[in-house]
Amino acid sequence: MSYAERLNIECPKPKRFPIGKAFKKNSVLTQHQIRYILMGKVIVEEKMDGKPVKFGSTDPQLFIFAEDLKQMHSVFYHIPGRYAIYDIFNPQRDVFLSWEEKQALSLDIRKGKIKIASLDSELFFPIPMIADGKYTLEELPNFLGISAYARKYGNVNKKAFGEGIVVKSGAEAFPEEYYTGKIVRKEFLDGIITNYLREPYKANAIDPSVKVITDLISTLP
């Protein structure tokens, strides 16, 4: 793959697991894709409600994919930065990085060890893991609702439910195209009456002093 082709890599978009209400066929994982994701250890991450964006770094050369959380969509967050990193692609190796490597590099970005254009390093933070292990499709909804940063709108001290989860294979690295699945809470879907762009502007609470959580497992009671 040429460098120009690598530059055109789009933000990875997870498809839905066939759980809950019916969705458009092209937005749902096939049985083959579900088996691929769930055949071994998986990583369950929080699905954060933002706008997907892509950045590039030069030393090392990486493509960083993140949710832009400056504007509130349907979930209000109290977060340590504007951009929540959910995937990193290494063009030299032609792979998306494993969870462990992705989280380590995400923290390096936040600490300023890896530069992204002229942006402040504290604008970036990694999306947290909710669980890792081997799970069946029927067990995955047990992780819905768990959130590191979702709060009641206007009250950063009151926790709220998150949008949903993203499930990824726990493999060490992935080819250019790889499968990820998502499950979104029914209450979240039912609560979307009007597109956020048609609503009065609301901002999430961005505070660099908020603790960065990489692994929610260690924070749960």
Secondary structure by P-SEA (a helix, b strand, c coil): ccaaaaaacccbbbbbccccccccccccccaaaaaaacccbbbbbbbcbbbbbbbbbcccbbbbbbbbccccccccccccccbbbcccccccccccccaaaaaaaaaaaaaccccccccccccccccccccccccccccccccccccccccccccccbbbbcccbbbbbcccccccbbbbbbcccaaaaaacccccccccccccccccccccccccccccc
